[in-house]
Amino acid sequence: MSPYTSQGHGVLVVPSDTSRRDVFRRIAQRPHVDWPAYDATPLYDQSSLTALIEDFRTVSGIWFEHSAHNSVEGLVCQYLLSYVEFSPHDQYSGPTRYEMPQLFRAFLLKEVYGWDHETALVEYLRQHSETRRSLGFDSVPDQSTLWRSWNERFSAKLRETVERTARTTLINAQNAGVAVPRDPERKLQYHNEESMETDLDDQTILEEAAKISDHVSRVVFPSFSLDRGDGCEIHENAYWDLQTYLGLRERLAANEGARSFVYESTRDRTPLGHAHRGQIRNLSIEQVRAMYRQAITRLLNEVAETEQFFRAGIVAIDITEADPFTGNRTGHEDEIIGTKEKTDEYAYQWASVQLVGNAVPLVLDARPVRKGETRLEIVEDLLDSAEELVHVDNVLMDREFDSQHILEMISQRGLSYVVPKRMQTSEKAQAKRLLQRDQDRYETDRKLHLGKNEWHETTLIYRRKEDSEHDDHRQYSVFMTNRGSGHLTEYGYRWEIESGYRSIKRFMAATTSKNFGLRFFYFAFACLLYSIWRAVDLLVQVELTGEYEHSPIVTADNTLTLLKKETGIG
């Protein structure tokens, strides 16, 4: 497309009041999404450029889905900027002819078209008076004025914000099938650098991880809020700083961690251990989950702008348990429940849903498991969350979810599943017959009774385990699936959630507290740190190699150390 050809055959298509209302109504109805972002957390304010980028991502993600919005230029001209405080990023102090919002829109337009010089922008505005007026210019601005505004008036961070906002807008338009002025570069650039050494030595990886961890922490951590009110001397980020610090070392409790954190932190004031625990205990389970889902939404939005991220696919649901509880659980019997193996021990249990397969293995949601809750309730809850965030095709679960009612619920959602079946008398008999015939694999249809003459139809697949330690029917495993044997190979991806749990537990702070909310927060925050690590690793790999391999090149310890340094963003 010529730089002087306007979208819409020479006429700027101005969105109507009705179509704009439709967009913001949909944003208001979406869970875990806030607009404007600064209004959702004390860690952002109206001058936050990270919040501005996030707001453009939120709005453009829905804007271009509206049938009346088929122009990138329309969003650039119409996006509401009146709430944004640009003055901290304005390097001029004297009187100026143009306001910062006007210039921001103009340079955003230049960036979405990919023009290298202000001359092209000036010529375009001269030829398209309606666009010029929509941007707020009464007359065509002078080329030299625009050059000085970009190079001398705009801060480096604001210039970077224009570039990232344009890229995000183009990607969302392209994803929605809207014609774009240029193809967006889906390789992330967090700093303008003339060149970068691409040899994957440790120093190069660490330097890139530092930049990306800095950016990711600024996006994710504002999802968490303690609602402490105004006038607090200790910045709220210090609490997340400390919580991240506790994850740096195995089995580090809040009191001990707070004492050593005083010497390692660059902050003037840091919370004491008891104050930290007290703030966390004030958060309800529902608040923690809501904040977690919002943080994961922001993290997904970051990695989704790379071609290497698979937003659709396979999720695994599982339940993990904390170390056995050895104290007195009187009054906490509904929370400190038995172990999954039905031993005489007791433990806290947590359930989660995680992306597996080709996708970066992020934990999409986590929740506690209480006495009396059914596995059906747990799976429904986690799938609701997962399907709000990504497109789910297939669900993998362990044999503890071997329930016809769970399988029917998944099928009713239009999803496929693979679940091991506990071997009852009939399955054992069939496995013995297969052993006698020396048959490695067998497939048969089965109807599972749901009650009231209703049935769930599934397929049972018997598979002989290689190098089994048994010489009888126990050589065989039985799986249930509603999509045929082709999906059985995907069950191998389920190991990723077990591997993830080991890392998550490594990130958890230690505590002897019986407070259920505190315990769950520690688990949820560890899930977040794990997900940040895997997201940072993906972004680093894409930045340095243009590809993504499942085996991380950034270590978990490196990421935690970098996050500890970078959470002090207030």
VOMAR-752652 format. One record per residue (C-alpha): residue in one letter; chain; residue number from 1; x, y, z. Coordinates in pm, 1 decimal, decimal comma, m for minus. Layout:
BEGIN
   resn   chain   resi          X          Y          Z
      A       A    NUM          X          Y          Z
...
//
This chain:
BEGIN
   resn   chain   resi          X          Y          Z
      M       A      1        0,0        0,0        0,0
      S       A      2      127,8      346,0      m85,9
      P       A      3      197,2      560,3      220,6
      Y       A      4      m36,9      819,7       78,4
      T       A      5     m333,7      589,2       20,5
      S       A      6     m595,7      626,6      292,9
      Q       A      7     m779,5      323,8      420,2
      G       A      8    m1144,8      316,6      325,3
      H       A      9    m1086,7      428,8      m40,7
      G       A     10     m968,8      777,6       48,4
      V       A     11    m1223,3      842,9      324,3
      L       A     12    m1151,6      798,5      694,0
      V       A     13    m1421,7      574,6      839,6
      V       A     14    m1510,9      732,9     1174,6
      P       A     15    m1650,0      485,8     1430,7
      S       A     16    m1996,0      572,3     1558,5
      D       A     17    m2090,7      641,1     1919,5
      T       A     18    m2289,6      316,5     1913,6
      S       A     19    m1998,0      101,9     1797,2
      R       A     20    m1765,7      260,5     2054,9
      R       A     21    m2018,4      191,7     2330,1
      D       A     22    m2043,3     m168,8     2213,2
      V       A     23    m1667,5     m210,4     2249,2
      F       A     24    m1642,5      m65,6     2599,3
      R       A     25    m1952,3     m252,8     2712,5
      R       A     26    m1782,7     m577,8     2610,7
      I       A     27    m1465,6     m475,9     2794,1
      A       A     28    m1667,5     m404,5     3109,0
      Q       A     29    m1828,7     m748,2     3085,4
      R       A     30    m1502,0     m937,3     3045,2
      P       A     31    m1371,4    m1091,1     3367,9
      H       A     32    m1015,3    m1016,1     3479,5
      V       A     33     m980,4     m721,1     3240,5
      D       A     34     m970,5     m359,9     3357,8
      W       A     35     m977,7      m40,8     3152,6
      P       A     36     m814,0      195,0     3214,9
      A       A     37     m544,6      m14,2     3378,9
      Y       A     38     m424,5      259,6     3615,8
      D       A     39     m765,3      257,8     3785,6
      A       A     40     m731,9     m109,4     3881,3
      T       A     41     m416,2     m102,5     4091,8
      P       A     42     m215,7      143,3     4302,2
      L       A     43       98,6       25,9     4119,3
      Y       A     44       m2,7      219,4     3806,3
      D       A     45     m100,3      582,4     3774,7
      Q       A     46     m222,7      796,3     3485,7
      S       A     47      133,8      857,4     3368,5
      S       A     48      223,7      485,9     3352,3
      L       A     49      334,2      396,7     3000,5
      T       A     50      306,4       25,9     3072,8
      A       A     51      m59,3       84,9     3159,8
      L       A     52     m108,1      281,0     2836,2
      I       A     53       28,8       m7,7     2627,7
      E       A     54     m190,9     m250,1     2819,8
      D       A     55     m496,5      m30,3     2760,1
      F       A     56     m432,8      m19,5     2385,7
      R       A     57     m395,2     m396,9     2385,7
      T       A     58     m722,8     m440,3     2575,6
      V       A     59     m923,0     m203,7     2356,5
      S       A     60     m775,3     m306,0     2021,7
      G       A     61     m828,4     m673,3     2104,2
      I       A     62    m1204,7     m611,4     2105,1
      W       A     63    m1223,5     m302,2     1881,6
      F       A     64    m1139,1     m486,6     1560,6
      E       A     65    m1383,8     m766,9     1633,2
      H       A     66    m1667,8     m516,7     1579,3
      S       A     67    m1807,2     m528,8     1225,4
      A       A     68    m1800,5     m147,5     1199,6
      H       A     69    m1428,8     m119,3     1285,1
      N       A     70    m1225,1     m219,3      981,4
      S       A     71     m960,5       52,3      994,2
      V       A     72     m646,0       75,8     1207,1
      E       A     73     m643,0      446,5     1139,6
      G       A     74     m989,1      476,0     1292,3
      L       A     75     m866,3      343,5     1626,9
      V       A     76     m559,6      568,7     1623,1
      C       A     77     m778,3      874,3     1569,8
      Q       A     78    m1057,1      778,0     1807,9
      Y       A     79     m885,1      614,7     2106,0
      L       A     80     m955,7      810,2     2423,8
      L       A     81     m637,3      971,7     2562,2
      S       A     82     m787,1     1237,4     2787,9
      Y       A     83     m709,5     1034,9     3102,6
      V       A     84     m340,3      986,2     3016,1
      E       A     85      m90,6     1213,4     3193,4
      F       A     86      189,8     1275,0     2943,7
      S       A     87      369,7     1555,2     3128,8
      P       A     88      632,4     1331,1     3303,0
      H       A     89      739,4     1214,6     2955,4
      D       A     90      741,0     1562,8     2798,4
      Q       A     91     1099,5     1690,8     2790,6
      Y       A     92      998,2     2045,4     2697,1
      S       A     93      921,0     2286,6     2979,4
      G       A     94      825,0     2601,4     2788,1
      P       A     95      516,6     2684,8     2579,2
      T       A     96      453,0     2456,1     2281,9
      R       A     97      219,1     2469,9     1985,7
      Y       A     98       91,4     2113,7     2002,0
      E       A     99      m42,1     1908,5     2291,9
      M       A    100      113,1     1572,3     2372,8
      P       A    101     m201,6     1365,1     2289,9
      Q       A    102     m206,0     1518,4     1938,8
      L       A    103      156,0     1427,7     1884,8
      F       A    104      115,5     1080,8     2035,5
      R       A    105     m163,7     1002,9     1786,7
      A       A    106       32,5     1148,3     1496,7
      F       A    107      344,5      943,7     1571,0
      L       A    108      130,7      635,8     1634,7
      L       A    109      m18,1      683,4     1287,0
      K       A    110      333,1      719,1     1143,3
      E       A    111      439,0      400,5     1318,5
      V       A    112      140,6      187,1     1209,0
      Y       A    113      210,8      286,0      848,3
      G       A    114      580,8      217,9      894,4
      W       A    115      700,9      553,7      761,4
      D       A    116     1067,3      618,3      835,2
      H       A    117     1053,2      997,4      819,7
      E       A    118      819,6     1275,3      927,8
      T       A    119      798,3     1395,0      566,0
      A       A    120      567,4     1106,2      475,7
      L       A    121      341,7     1188,1      772,0
      V       A    122      324,4     1556,3      674,1
      E       A    123      237,0     1468,5      314,3
      Y       A    124      m29,5     1224,5      426,5
      L       A    125     m194,4     1480,2      655,0
      R       A    126     m183,6     1734,8      373,4
      Q       A    127     m371,0     1496,6      144,1
      H       A    128     m619,1     1370,1      405,6
      S       A    129     m775,0     1663,1      586,8
      E       A    130    m1033,4     1450,4      768,4
      T       A    131     m760,0     1240,3      927,7
      R       A    132     m568,7     1556,2     1016,9
      R       A    133     m873,1     1705,9     1192,8
      S       A    134     m944,6     1376,9     1371,4
      L       A    135     m590,5     1386,5     1508,9
      G       A    136     m657,4     1736,5     1643,2
      F       A    137     m456,0     1947,3     1397,2
      D       A    138     m615,3     2262,9     1253,6
      S       A    139     m341,3     2284,4      993,9
      V       A    140      m66,1     2058,5      866,2
      P       A    141      221,9     2057,1     1117,1
      D       A    142      568,9     2150,8     1003,1
      Q       A    143      810,3     1864,5      933,4
      S       A    144     1089,2     2015,5     1144,6
      T       A    145      848,9     2064,9     1436,7
      L       A    146      749,9     1698,9     1419,8
      W       A    147     1115,3     1591,6     1402,3
      R       A    148     1202,9     1793,8     1712,7
      S       A    149      894,2     1666,4     1895,4
      W       A    150      989,5     1303,5     1833,2
      N       A    151     1362,5     1330,5     1889,5
      E       A    152     1381,4     1599,0     2157,9
      R       A    153     1041,7     1639,2     2321,5
      F       A    154      939,0     1271,9     2355,5
      S       A    155     1134,4     1074,5     2615,1
      A       A    156     1300,6      750,4     2502,5
      K       A    157     1040,3      553,8     2700,0
      L       A    158      756,2      737,5     2527,3
      R       A    159      905,7      670,0     2184,1
      E       A    160      933,9      303,3     2276,2
      T       A    161      570,9      311,6     2393,7
      V       A    162      456,7      446,5     2056,0
      E       A    163      641,5      166,8     1877,7
      R       A    164      507,6     m108,4     2104,1
      T       A    165      152,7       31,2     2095,3
      A       A    166      158,6       37,8     1715,8
      R       A    167      285,6     m317,4     1702,3
      T       A    168       20,4     m442,8     1945,9
      T       A    169     m254,9     m262,6     1754,6
      L       A    170     m143,0     m406,0     1420,2
      I       A    171     m122,6     m759,2     1559,9
      N       A    172     m473,9     m741,0     1707,1
      A       A    173     m610,1     m597,4     1381,8
      Q       A    174     m440,3     m868,8     1180,1
      N       A    175     m566,0    m1139,9     1416,0
      A       A    176     m920,3    m1008,5     1363,4
      G       A    177     m888,2    m1016,8      985,1
      V       A    178     m866,3     m639,2      942,3
      A       A    179     m642,8     m509,2      661,7
      V       A    180     m326,9     m355,7      807,2
      P       A    181      m99,6      m91,0      651,6
      R       A    182      206,4     m308,1      714,3
      D       A    183      286,4     m652,5      846,8
      P       A    184      370,4     m626,4     1219,7
      E       A    185      700,0     m764,7     1337,0
      R       A    186      614,9    m1041,4     1582,9
      K       A    187      963,6    m1055,6     1726,0
      L       A    188      963,3     m845,0     2038,8
      Q       A    189     1203,2     m554,7     2084,5
      Y       A    190     1216,3     m410,6     2435,4
      H       A    191     1494,7     m163,6     2369,9
      N       A    192     1621,0        1,0     2055,7
      E       A    193     1958,0     m149,4     1984,8
      E       A    194     2155,2     m119,5     1664,2
      S       A    195     2287,2     m469,5     1698,6
      M       A    196     2274,6     m761,3     1934,2
      E       A    197     2510,2    m1051,0     1973,3
      T       A    198     2306,5    m1363,7     1892,4
      D       A    199     2551,5    m1628,9     2009,8
      L       A    200     2368,3    m1803,8     2291,5
      D       A    201     2634,0    m1764,9     2556,0
      D       A    202     2526,5    m1729,2     2918,4
      Q       A    203     2593,8    m1355,5     2928,6
      T       A    204     2378,0    m1285,0     2621,7
      I       A    205     2093,2    m1493,9     2761,7
      L       A    206     2112,5    m1321,8     3101,5
      E       A    207     2119,8     m973,8     2949,9
      E       A    208     1813,6    m1045,0     2736,5
      A       A    209     1637,0    m1214,5     3027,0
      A       A    210     1703,3     m908,3     3243,9
      K       A    211     1534,0     m676,0     2994,3
      I       A    212     1236,5     m904,4     2943,7
      S       A    213     1197,0     m983,4     3314,8
      D       A    214     1191,9     m612,1     3382,8
      H       A    215      916,9     m561,6     3126,8
      V       A    216      711,9     m865,8     3230,6
      S       A    217      723,5     m774,5     3599,4
      R       A    218      591,9     m427,1     3517,7
      V       A    219      299,9     m587,7     3335,5
      V       A    220      213,8     m871,6     3573,8
      F       A    221      269,1     m754,4     3931,1
      P       A    222       23,0     m461,3     3914,3
      S       A    223     m253,0     m725,2     3903,5
      F       A    224     m193,1     m779,0     4274,9
      S       A    225     m324,6     m528,8     4524,1
      L       A    226     m344,0     m528,3     4903,9
      D       A    227     m607,1     m252,7     4930,9
      R       A    228     m419,1      m87,9     5219,6
      G       A    229     m555,0      262,3     5169,6
      D       A    230     m361,7      584,4     5121,3
      G       A    231      m62,7      714,3     5316,2
      C       A    232      123,7      386,9     5372,7
      E       A    233      497,4      439,1     5419,4
      I       A    234      599,3      102,2     5275,1
      H       A    235      533,2       80,6     4901,5
      E       A    236      301,0     m200,5     4800,7
      N       A    237      558,7     m339,3     4559,2
      A       A    238      780,5     m412,8     4858,3
      Y       A    239      539,2     m689,7     4957,2
      W       A    240      559,4     m856,6     4615,7
      D       A    241      933,1     m792,5     4620,7
      L       A    242      957,9     m982,3     4950,1
      Q       A    243      727,5    m1262,0     4832,4
      T       A    244      947,3    m1309,8     4524,2
      Y       A    245     1255,1    m1304,1     4745,9
      L       A    246     1105,4    m1582,1     4959,1
      G       A    247     1082,9    m1793,4     4645,2
      L       A    248     1454,8    m1754,5     4580,9
      R       A    249     1548,7    m1999,8     4850,3
      E       A    250     1388,9    m2326,2     4936,5
      R       A    251     1198,0    m2343,8     5264,2
      L       A    252     1247,4    m1973,6     5346,6
      A       A    253      980,0    m1843,4     5584,9
      A       A    254      854,4    m1485,4     5602,5
      N       A    255     1019,7    m1386,2     5931,5
      E       A    256     1365,2    m1508,6     5838,8
      G       A    257     1326,4    m1386,6     5481,9
      A       A    258     1215,6    m1038,8     5589,5
      R       A    259     1519,0    m1000,3     5815,2
      S       A    260     1769,0    m1087,3     5540,7
      F       A    261     1568,3     m897,0     5278,9
      V       A    262     1633,4     m572,7     5468,3
      Y       A    263     2001,3     m598,5     5373,5
      E       A    264     1955,2     m720,3     5014,7
      S       A    265     1675,4     m485,9     4908,2
      T       A    266     1745,9     m142,9     4760,1
      R       A    267     1431,3       m5,9     4926,7
      D       A    268     1441,8      231,1     5223,5
      R       A    269     1149,8       52,7     5392,4
      T       A    270     1056,4     m314,2     5368,6
      P       A    271      781,9     m503,8     5554,3
      L       A    272      848,3     m715,4     5860,4
      G       A    273      755,0    m1082,1     5843,1
      H       A    274      447,0    m1056,8     6064,6
      A       A    275      324,4     m747,4     5876,5
      H       A    276      369,4     m926,5     5545,6
      R       A    277      172,7    m1230,9     5662,7
      G       A    278      m95,8    m1006,2     5808,9
      Q       A    279     m151,8     m828,9     5476,7
      I       A    280     m171,0    m1157,9     5289,5
      R       A    281     m414,8    m1307,9     5540,7
      N       A    282     m649,9    m1016,1     5473,1
      L       A    283     m695,3    m1138,6     5116,1
      S       A    284     m983,3    m1377,5     5054,8
      I       A    285     m949,6    m1687,8     4838,1
      E       A    286    m1173,1    m1519,7     4579,6
      Q       A    287     m954,8    m1206,9     4574,4
      V       A    288     m637,1    m1409,1     4529,2
      R       A    289     m788,5    m1607,1     4242,6
      A       A    290     m921,7    m1293,9     4073,0
      M       A    291     m581,1    m1124,7     4094,6
      Y       A    292     m407,9    m1438,9     3970,2
      R       A    293     m634,3    m1468,6     3667,7
      Q       A    294     m580,9    m1102,3     3583,8
      A       A    295     m203,0    m1147,5     3606,3
      I       A    296     m214,4    m1454,3     3380,9
      T       A    297     m434,8    m1265,8     3133,7
      R       A    298     m166,4     m998,2     3108,2
      L       A    299      108,2    m1257,4     3077,3
      L       A    300      m79,7    m1440,3     2801,4
      N       A    301     m127,0    m1115,0     2614,2
      E       A    302      248,7    m1058,7     2619,9
      V       A    303      348,4    m1400,1     2485,7
      A       A    304       54,8    m1413,6     2240,9
      E       A    305      219,3    m1141,3     2033,2
      T       A    306      481,9    m1392,1     1920,4
      E       A    307      419,9    m1637,8     1637,6
      Q       A    308      569,7    m1911,6     1853,8
      F       A    309      290,3    m1900,8     2112,3
      F       A    310        8,6    m2149,0     2058,4
      R       A    311     m302,8    m1998,7     2212,3
      A       A    312     m515,7    m2300,8     2133,6
      G       A    313     m455,3    m2655,3     2242,8
      I       A    314     m423,0    m2892,5     2531,4
      V       A    315     m470,3    m2833,1     2902,3
      A       A    316     m397,9    m3065,6     3191,6
      I       A    317     m591,8    m3060,4     3519,1
      D       A    318     m447,0    m3211,1     3831,9
      I       A    319     m442,7    m3189,3     4210,2
      T       A    320     m124,8    m3160,7     4411,9
      E       A    321      m81,1    m3178,0     4785,1
      A       A    322      149,1    m2999,0     5023,9
      D       A    323      384,1    m3185,1     5252,4
      P       A    324      196,2    m3397,0     5508,4
      F       A    325       63,9    m3187,8     5798,3
      T       A    326      189,8    m3312,3     6134,7
      G       A    327       33,8    m3062,4     6374,5
      N       A    328     m307,2    m3038,2     6537,0
      R       A    329     m571,2    m2978,9     6269,2
      T       A    330     m863,9    m2923,6     6505,0
      G       A    331    m1096,4    m2670,0     6347,5
      H       A    332     m927,7    m2710,3     6010,3
      E       A    333    m1056,2    m3053,7     5911,3
      D       A    334    m1230,3    m2916,2     5599,5
      E       A    335     m907,2    m2758,3     5473,8
      I       A    336     m629,8    m2992,1     5587,4
      I       A    337     m778,7    m3299,0     5421,7
      G       A    338     m643,6    m3645,4     5349,2
      T       A    339     m383,2    m3731,0     5089,6
      K       A    340     m472,2    m3847,5     4740,3
      E       A    341     m331,2    m4193,4     4809,4
      K       A    342     m580,9    m4245,1     5096,0
      T       A    343     m314,2    m4286,0     5362,8
      D       A    344     m359,3    m4192,6     5728,2
      E       A    345     m176,9    m3862,2     5664,8
      Y       A    346     m332,9    m3517,8     5614,1
      A       A    347     m232,2    m3237,8     5379,3
      Y       A    348     m349,6    m2919,2     5210,4
      Q       A    349     m451,2    m2982,6     4850,1
      W       A    350     m450,3    m2747,2     4551,2
      A       A    351     m587,5    m2796,5     4200,9
      S       A    352     m465,5    m2625,8     3884,7
      V       A    353     m509,8    m2617,4     3508,7
      Q       A    354     m201,6    m2574,6     3291,9
      L       A    355     m120,2    m2540,3     2924,4
      V       A    356       74,3    m2842,7     2798,2
      G       A    357      181,3    m2982,0     2462,2
      N       A    358      335,0    m2738,2     2214,4
      A       A    359      230,4    m2434,4     2418,5
      V       A    360      446,1    m2264,4     2679,2
      P       A    361      342,2    m2440,6     3003,6
      L       A    362      169,8    m2159,2     3192,0
      V       A    363      m57,1    m2229,2     3490,1
      L       A    364     m387,7    m2074,0     3381,8
      D       A    365     m564,6    m2098,1     3716,3
      A       A    366     m531,8    m2249,1     4061,2
      R       A    367     m777,6    m2314,9     4340,2
      P       A    368     m787,0    m2483,8     4681,0
      V       A    369     m952,0    m2819,9     4739,8
      R       A    370    m1183,7    m2839,8     5038,3
      K       A    371    m1351,4    m3135,2     5202,8
      G       A    372    m1684,8    m3214,1     5041,4
      E       A    373    m1606,4    m3066,2     4699,7
      T       A    374    m1659,0    m3305,3     4412,2
      R       A    375    m1408,7    m3360,0     4135,7
      L       A    376    m1681,0    m3249,9     3892,5
      E       A    377    m1708,9    m2908,8     4064,1
      I       A    378    m1332,7    m2865,2     4056,9
      V       A    379    m1295,1    m2955,4     3688,4
      E       A    380    m1588,8    m2735,2     3585,9
      D       A    381    m1444,0    m2439,8     3774,6
      L       A    382    m1096,3    m2474,7     3624,7
      L       A    383    m1225,2    m2532,0     3272,5
      D       A    384    m1440,4    m2220,2     3300,0
      S       A    385    m1125,9    m2021,1     3375,5
      A       A    386     m916,4    m2188,5     3106,9
      E       A    387    m1174,7    m2134,0     2833,3
      E       A    388    m1197,5    m1765,0     2921,3
      L       A    389     m824,6    m1732,8     2856,9
      V       A    390     m741,6    m1967,4     2568,6
      H       A    391     m910,4    m2188,9     2314,6
      V       A    392     m911,8    m2540,0     2462,1
      D       A    393     m922,2    m2848,8     2237,8
      N       A    394     m824,9    m3136,8     2461,0
      V       A    395     m828,0    m3203,1     2836,4
      L       A    396     m584,6    m3441,5     3006,6
      M       A    397     m647,6    m3566,5     3359,3
      D       A    398     m521,9    m3830,9     3599,1
      R       A    399     m721,0    m4139,9     3698,7
      E       A    400     m855,7    m3966,2     4009,3
      F       A    401    m1087,5    m3787,2     3763,4
      D       A    402    m1218,5    m4118,2     3630,2
      S       A    403    m1586,6    m4019,9     3651,9
      Q       A    404    m1851,7    m4057,7     3382,9
      H       A    405    m2013,8    m3731,5     3492,6
      I       A    406    m1686,5    m3540,3     3446,0
      L       A    407    m1636,2    m3698,6     3104,7
      E       A    408    m1991,9    m3612,8     3001,4
      M       A    409    m1945,9    m3251,2     3111,4
      I       A    410    m1628,5    m3222,1     2903,0
      S       A    411    m1799,6    m3373,5     2599,9
      Q       A    412    m2094,4    m3136,1     2639,7
      R       A    413    m1846,6    m2848,6     2606,3
      G       A    414    m1733,3    m2986,8     2272,4
      L       A    415    m1391,6    m3082,6     2408,1
      S       A    416    m1196,7    m3405,1     2379,1
      Y       A    417    m1040,1    m3583,7     2674,8
      V       A    418     m791,5    m3854,2     2762,9
      V       A    419     m821,7    m4001,1     3114,0
      P       A    420     m676,6    m4325,7     3255,5
      K       A    421     m942,5    m4564,2     3386,7
      R       A    422     m912,9    m4745,3     3715,0
      M       A    423     m919,5    m5116,0     3634,0
      Q       A    424    m1226,8    m5288,3     3770,1
      T       A    425    m1316,9    m5657,3     3734,7
      S       A    426    m1415,1    m5636,7     3366,3
      E       A    427    m1104,4    m5440,4     3269,2
      K       A    428     m879,1    m5682,0     3454,4
      A       A    429    m1044,3    m5975,8     3277,4
      Q       A    430     m997,0    m5810,9     2937,9
      A       A    431     m631,1    m5736,1     3016,6
      K       A    432     m576,7    m6103,2     3105,0
      R       A    433     m725,6    m6209,3     2769,3
      L       A    434     m498,1    m5964,4     2586,5
      L       A    435     m199,5    m6105,8     2774,7
      Q       A    436     m290,9    m6459,4     2671,6
      R       A    437     m311,4    m6344,4     2308,6
      D       A    438       12,2    m6144,9     2343,9
      Q       A    439     m177,4    m5844,5     2210,3
      D       A    440      m24,7    m5500,4     2280,6
      R       A    441     m327,3    m5283,0     2206,7
      Y       A    442     m703,6    m5315,2     2208,3
      E       A    443     m985,7    m5065,1     2154,9
      T       A    444    m1355,7    m5100,1     2238,8
      D       A    445    m1657,0    m4873,0     2286,0
      R       A    446    m1820,8    m4851,2     2626,6
      K       A    447    m2135,8    m4687,9     2765,5
      L       A    448    m2101,5    m4544,5     3116,9
      H       A    449    m2422,8    m4508,7     3318,0
      L       A    450    m2510,0    m4150,7     3417,5
      G       A    451    m2840,8    m4236,5     3588,9
      K       A    452    m3206,1    m4212,9     3480,5
      N       A    453    m3142,1    m4423,9     3172,1
      E       A    454    m2875,3    m4179,5     3048,2
      W       A    455    m2537,0    m4293,3     2928,7
      H       A    456    m2201,5    m4147,6     2835,2
      E       A    457    m2038,3    m4309,4     2534,1
      T       A    458    m1661,7    m4339,3     2545,0
      T       A    459    m1382,7    m4548,0     2396,6
      L       A    460    m1162,7    m4772,5     2610,5
      I       A    461     m808,1    m4821,1     2485,2
      Y       A    462     m589,5    m5091,5     2639,1
      R       A    463     m219,7    m5036,0     2594,3
      R       A    464       63,7    m5258,6     2707,1
      K       A    465      341,1    m5077,4     2889,4
      E       A    466      691,1    m5128,3     2755,9
      D       A    467      942,0    m5289,3     2993,3
      S       A    468      675,8    m5340,5     3259,0
      E       A    469      792,4    m5476,6     3593,2
      H       A    470      480,9    m5696,9     3607,8
      D       A    471      421,9    m6027,9     3432,2
      D       A    472       41,2    m6031,9     3469,7
      H       A    473     m254,1    m5810,8     3361,9
      R       A    474      m88,9    m5511,9     3530,9
      Q       A    475      125,2    m5475,3     3219,0
      Y       A    476     m173,6    m5294,8     3067,6
      S       A    477     m313,5    m4945,7     3118,6
      V       A    478     m666,3    m4850,5     3018,8
      F       A    479     m750,2    m4504,3     2887,1
      M       A    480    m1083,8    m4341,7     2810,4
      T       A    481    m1124,5    m4093,1     2526,8
      N       A    482    m1407,8    m3950,5     2318,8
      R       A    483    m1196,9    m3878,2     2009,5
      G       A    484    m1039,6    m4209,7     1913,9
      S       A    485     m696,1    m4357,8     1967,4
      G       A    486     m514,3    m4075,9     1786,9
      H       A    487     m539,0    m3858,9     2096,5
      L       A    488     m375,7    m4119,5     2318,4
      T       A    489      m25,2    m4006,4     2226,6
      E       A    490     m109,3    m3663,2     2368,5
      Y       A    491     m145,9    m3809,6     2716,4
      G       A    492      231,7    m3812,8     2738,7
      Y       A    493      214,8    m3433,7     2766,6
      R       A    494       56,4    m3472,5     3110,0
      W       A    495      398,4    m3527,4     3264,9
      E       A    496      456,1    m3154,9     3217,8
      I       A    497      211,5    m3070,3     3492,8
      E       A    498      392,5    m3305,2     3732,8
      S       A    499      723,4    m3146,7     3633,7
      G       A    500      564,1    m2805,1     3679,3
      Y       A    501      444,5    m2891,9     4030,3
      R       A    502      801,2    m2975,7     4134,1
      S       A    503      918,7    m2633,3     4020,5
      I       A    504      619,0    m2457,7     4174,4
      K       A    505      685,2    m2614,0     4513,3
      R       A    506     1045,6    m2501,3     4478,2
      F       A    507      914,6    m2141,0     4446,9
      M       A    508      692,3    m2154,5     4755,4
      A       A    509      773,7    m1974,4     5077,0
      A       A    510      778,0    m2188,7     5389,6
      T       A    511      520,4    m2146,8     5664,4
      T       A    512      381,2    m2331,8     5964,0
      S       A    513       63,0    m2123,1     5961,8
      K       A    514     m269,9    m2306,3     5935,4
      N       A    515     m433,6    m2003,5     5773,6
      F       A    516     m596,4    m2141,4     5460,1
      G       A    517     m586,1    m1813,2     5269,7
      L       A    518     m216,7    m1760,0     5342,5
      R       A    519     m132,6    m2114,9     5240,5
      F       A    520     m325,0    m2079,2     4913,8
      F       A    521     m165,6    m1743,7     4837,1
      Y       A    522      180,0    m1896,5     4874,5
      F       A    523       84,1    m2168,6     4626,0
      A       A    524      m82,0    m1928,1     4380,5
      F       A    525      212,9    m1685,8     4390,0
      A       A    526      450,6    m1975,2     4328,0
      C       A    527      237,0    m2071,9     4025,8
      L       A    528      270,2    m1715,3     3902,6
      L       A    529      649,5    m1712,3     3943,8
      Y       A    530      668,5    m2043,6     3757,9
      S       A    531      452,7    m1906,2     3475,1
      I       A    532      659,2    m1587,4     3455,0
      W       A    533      974,3    m1796,6     3429,8
      R       A    534      835,2    m2001,9     3138,9
      A       A    535      701,6    m1690,3     2965,5
      V       A    536     1033,7    m1506,8     3003,4
      D       A    537     1214,0    m1812,2     2864,3
      L       A    538      984,5    m1817,6     2559,2
      L       A    539     1035,8    m1445,8     2494,8
      V       A    540     1412,4    m1474,0     2534,6
      Q       A    541     1429,0    m1769,4     2295,1
      V       A    542     1215,6    m1588,2     2036,9
      E       A    543     1422,0    m1271,6     2069,1
      L       A    544     1757,3    m1447,4     2034,6
      T       A    545     1675,5    m1734,3     1796,6
      G       A    546     1334,7    m1663,2     1643,0
      E       A    547     1218,8    m2007,0     1760,8
      Y       A    548     1091,9    m2174,7     2076,2
      E       A    549     1212,5    m2504,2     2215,2
      H       A    550     1043,5    m2656,7     2517,9
      S       A    551     1366,7    m2704,9     2706,1
      P       A    552     1434,0    m2373,8     2885,8
      I       A    553     1751,6    m2179,0     2817,9
      V       A    554     1676,8    m1940,9     3107,1
      T       A    555     1693,5    m2103,2     3448,4
      A       A    556     1426,1    m2061,6     3712,3
      D       A    557     1684,1    m1920,9     3956,2
      N       A    558     1796,4    m1661,6     3702,7
      T       A    559     1440,4    m1546,0     3649,5
      L       A    560     1365,5    m1523,1     4020,0
      T       A    561     1683,2    m1326,8     4083,3
      L       A    562     1598,1    m1085,7     3802,6
      L       A    563     1241,9    m1047,3     3924,0
      K       A    564     1365,4     m975,6     4275,2
      K       A    565     1565,9     m687,3     4132,2
      E       A    566     1290,2     m558,8     3908,9
      T       A    567      973,0     m567,1     4118,6
      G       A    568     1059,7     m233,0     4276,2
      I       A    569      886,0      m36,6     4002,7
      G       A    570      689,7      211,4     4210,3
//
